[in-house]
Amino acid sequence: MENTQSDQIEYPVSFGTAFSIDGFGFVGKGKIQIADDKVILLGKTRWPFIAQLAIFIVLTVVIPGIGFFIALIVVSLVCVSDGTLTIDKSTISSVKRTGRKIVFKGKDPKSNGNKQGVFQSVSEEQAAAIESNLVNP
């Protein structure tokens, strides 16, 4: 845990788990910053599906000799970029913690729809602190 400002706390997290993906599009290691009125997700985000599909087609059809599985690996490694998403804390609901894993629902400001966020914290103590900060204003 790291205090970035007097009213904002930052936690290192890992987005998604082995059996569930983050609905906001974040993958791998990142950070979550919690302030009084907002939650900021920072990390790598997946490219849109159509972009991933286009690169996959180029790798498998246009460039001869690239195998199906190699193309999938290349797409999964290359088709990510740095991303930041600010969620209004008042839209966050259904915060559930199981061990280090935290699942919550929040309103995506880009699509204006509710999505499910999934991440794991470094420790269970940190997960409890994140859960408390997400639930309490």
C-alpha positions, -999 to +999 in steps of 0.1 A: +000+000+000+012+034-009-002+069-001+000+090-032-019+119-017-035+126+016-069+115+003-058+087-022-044+052-015-027+031-041-024-007-041-005-031-065-029-057-079-031-083-106-061-080-129-082-111-137-076-146-124-071-180-140-108-185-144-123-150-147-114-119-167-117-083-158-147-068-175-130-034-178-104-050-201-074-049-178-049-078-178-018-087-158-002-065-131-014-030-124-025-007-097-058+005-081-060+039-066-089+047-043-099+082-034-129+096-016-151+099-047-134+078-074-115+046-081-087+046-107-076+014-124-041+015-140-025-012-160-024-030-194-057-032-213-066-055-242-072-041-276-107-044-291-116-079-304-117-067-341-082-054-339-070-087-324-088-106-351-073-085-379-037-091-366-045-128-362-057-130-398-026-111-411-004-135-392-021-167-403-033-159-438-011-131-453+022-142-438+027-179-448+044-202-424+032-188-391+013-214-371-021-211-355-008-213-320+022-190-326-003-164-340-025-167-309+005-162-286+017-132-306-017-116-305-021-122-268+013-106-261+012-077-286-024-066-285-022-047-251-015-011-242-012+010-211-046+021-199-062+041-171-099+041-162-116+063-136-148+049-120-171+070-099-170+054-065-208+059-060-214+035-089-195+006-073-216-022-059-215-059-051-180-059-036-171-095-027-138-108-014-126-144-013-090-146+001-069-122-021-095-121-049-119-091-051-148-089-075-169-058-078-195-042-102-191-007-114-203+017-142-179+019-171-177+056-181-168+047-217-198+024-224-221+037-196-228+001-187-222-020-156-192-042-158-175-066-134-140-059-122-118-087-110-083-085-094-061-101-068-041-083-042-007-090-028-020-104+005-053-111+023-047-082+046-044-059+017-075-074+001-094-066+033-082-030+032-092-026-005-126-041+002-131-018+031-121+013+010-143+003-019-174-002+003-170+028+026-172+063+013 
